[in-house]
Amino acid sequence: ATSGEITVACDESLKPIMEAERMVFEELYPQSKIHMVFMSEFDAVQYLLKDSARLAIVTRELTKEELEVLKEQKISKARYHKIGYDAIAFIMHASSKDTSLSLKQVRGLLSGEISNWNQINPNNNTGEIQIVFDNPKSGAIRLLQDSALKGLSLGKNCFALKGNEAVLEHVEKNKNAIGIIGVSWISDTDDVEAKYFLNKIKVADVEPILMR
């Protein structure tokens, strides 16, 4: 358990915290080497199912269909270990003044019913709203479609980039954008990179979305 090598597939939204965990573990156990591969939630699960990784760190359990794939590979039972709770953050341009969103507004933004900033505030002339995700196969998309949209599709105002860092950079440069990222990218206020990002954007106050 404390020596040898292992490949771990990890949801990219969890990268900051899992990189820190990897560094501490390898410092404590010099004979260990963890190859942490960061990707979308979907791809991390596929990595596990294809036996390209022995461990996947994601924000959900496997589906019945995914467990069947493991059984076909003579892996009778997948073992789960809950190590914490994840969250997503809505981020806005540093100049934004409308940084409080109700659950109704969140649903409207995600569905495309709310597509212009003046629908949130009649005095806001920023224009059309962009909703930006980290990846087309993002766990955040899955979560919001299930919890906020109740299974409905995302609106035409939503699109994805290539990673949480790309979302942060896009929001920093675009006043009309609302980015959706893993909270671990900005939650550690002692981290130099998190501090840098927090100085470039604003974090919105969002009404809690209760899971079903």
PyMOL commands that set and color helices and strands:
alter all, ss='L'
color gray80, all
select helices_A, chain A and resi 12-28+41-49+64-72+103-111+117-119+139-147+164-173+184-187+192-198
alter helices_A, ss='H'
color red, helices_A
select strands_A, chain A and resi 4-11+32-39+55-57+88-93+100-101+130-133+158-160+177-182+201-203+205-206
alter strands_A, ss='S'
color yellow, strands_A
deselect
rebuild
show_as cartoon
